[in-house]
Structure formats: C-alpha cells, structure tokens
Amino acid sequence: MSARRDPASVAVSRTLAAGVAASMTLMAAGFVLALLRGGPLPNAATPLPVLAAGLRACDPAAVMSLGLLILLATPAARVGVLAWQFARRREWIFVAISLTVLGVLAASVAIGRGE
C-alpha cells in the first residue's frame, strides 16, 4: 500500500531539490572551468553588478557565484511555493503568513544591499 503525498509537500520537495541541483551543477561547472583554465580557484564571490558580464565571459568565479546565489534563494522560493499552495487550498491565514515571511526576507536583502 503506497501513501499518497500531499501536493504541497511534493511541490516544496521539488523546489528544494531543483534549487540544490542547479546550485551544485553551477558550482561544479565553475570548479571545472577554473581547473581547465589553469587558474586559481575563486576566493571571493562575484559582485552582483558585474555577475552578468562574468557569466557571458564564462568566468569561473561568476559561474560559482550564480550557484551560490541560487542556493541562497532556494529557501525563499520554498516559501513562495508554500504561499501558492496555501492559496490553491484557500488557506488565507497561511498565505498571509508566507507572504509576510517573503516580505521580511526581501526587506532584509534590500537593507543589506544598502550598507
């Protein structure tokens, strides 16, 4: 007898798995790029304003930084998926709580970038 999983938990699991898989793939690709180019491994993340240019140039540090950025964004994506799942089930109090958490996360990023 197989237990039927809740669609919300399946969506959250898939979101977390996809985020971790994408992050690890990019981190590994950046590592391989650094090794192939014979240069040292990056010792710092690529700043956001120059990340796109670094990615276009296949800079290992930029590729690894994107992987790190995706890893950091994965928990926020999880909260967004939860909010969507709660809305589908019309559990409005949990939608409000989830959106509040997303708002606090967004505010913390905005405040952190201002420093």
Summary of the structure (lengths in Angstrom):
residues: 115
radius of gyration: 17.9
end to end distance: 55.2
largest distance: 55.2
contacts: 300
relative contact order: 0.13
helix: 80%
strand: 0%
